[in-house]
Amino acid sequence: MSHTVTAEIVANVLSVGVEVGQRVEATDEVVLLESMKMEIPVLADVAGVVSEIVVKAGDVVRDGDPLVIISRA
């Protein structure tokens, strides 16, 4: 079973804080976004293992775009 972490706003991706295969806990920061000169951390909603990273630094995302996919054990 997997869970997709999505963007909640239109923003630029400043950095990706995880790697494929990394174990994350709920509330771990996975991506850092920037919008209107504000940094917005995106947190994992669930614990699991990062199975896919959909974005990279410099990408522009919109509300609902997938950022990271987490596989739950």
N, C-alpha and C positions, 0 to 999 in steps of 0.2 A: 504494500500500500504506500502511496506517495502523497505528498502535500506540496503545493506550489505556493511560494511566497511571492506576492504581487506588489506592484507599485500602487500607492494610493493617491499620487499626485503626478502632474507633469513635472519632470525634473531631469537634471543631468546626473549620470552615475559618476561620482567622484572616485570611489574605490570599491573593490569587492574584498570582504574581510575573511572569506573562507575558501577552501580548496575542495575539489571533488575527493570524496573519501573521508573527509573530516567529520568527526562526530560533533554535533551541536546540541545544546540544550535549549528549551523554550526560553526566550528572551535574550539569547546570544545575538549580537549584531552580525548580520550577514552582508549587508550592503550599506554604503553611505551615499546618500543622494544630496544634491544641492539644488535649491530652488529659491529664487529671489534673494540670493546671497546668504541664505540660511542653510546650514548643514542639517540633514534629517537622517538619523540612523533608522535602518529598517531591521527589525528583529525577527528571529525565527519564531513561528507560532507554535511549533511542536519540537519535541526532541527526536533526533534521528541522525542519519548519515547523509551528507550532501551527495546527491547522485548526479546532479547536473547544474552548471552555472550558465544561465541563458544570456547574461549581459557582461559587458566589460567596461572598464573606465573609459569615459568619453561618450558613451551611448546616451541617447535621449530616450526616456521612457514616458509613457502616458499612463493614466489611471487604469489599472487592471492588467497592465503588461506583466508577464512572468519575469521574475528575477532569478530565483534559485529554486530548485526542486529538491525536497528532502524526503528520503525514504525512511519510513517508520518500521521498526522491527516488530 
